[in-house]
Amino acid sequence: MKIEMLGIGSAYSRNWTTSALWIESLEHNWLIDCGPTVPQKLWLKQINLHKLDIIYFTHIHPDHCLGLATLVNYLHNQQRHEPLLILAQTKQQPYLKSLLELACLDEPLGFEIIWQDISDRATIGGQHYESALSDHPVANRSLLLNVDNIRLFYSGDGSPTRQTIKLMQQADLIVHECGNGNTSAQTSNGHSNFQELKALCSQTNNTPWRLYHCPDEHQATLSNALQTQTNMTLAKEQLLAADGVIYG
Ligand SMILES: [Zn+2]
């Protein structure tokens, strides 16, 4: 198994790839979100995209989905034939489908795309996931996914809610956005702030937290504030876990 952070960047980051995860497990290989700079990172890392089974969209803000047309265009040009499953909220699917019109303009797409709504809980080919709505201006579905022996929580965007906290409390690894990087902020503006995440971290035993989606200009301050935290660090654009081991 492998959980790799492809990008930790906020929407307009100059330094980082837009936030996304690549996951390999016994059952399926997942891409979680596909912002505009994610395809380039996939090529750069030479990830074998023939092995991609599922794309999961937490929500459809541009920094989480605009890479879809490029990625599907690439898969078509690579002569992919295997079907691709896209998990997205039913109400958000028409926007993603309109992006796909750009993926293949001159001939029919060479493989089938299967669309599925995101449920509160479901099992896909033996792999279990749960999801819950965070507090974000565009409906965002946080994910708790069994990746072999690691239960991974990935927030997507938004502040924690009662429902997402329940999922976090079951997780072995929590990957959470900290889109409000002002470390003294006490209120949320559709993104999590450090103070609320720090308080939550103390309620999740020793579960490791990795923070991402912090604006470039706040990274140094957040990194400083995290130095006194035991279980919480800034996520890096690298492997978060492999073969059952969680990395720092
Ligand atoms: Zn968003």
Boltz pocket constraint, residues with backbone or C-beta under 6 A from the ligand:
constraints:
  - pocket:
      binder: B
      contacts: [[A, 59], [A, 61], [A, 136], [A, 138], [A, 157]]
      max_distance: 6.0
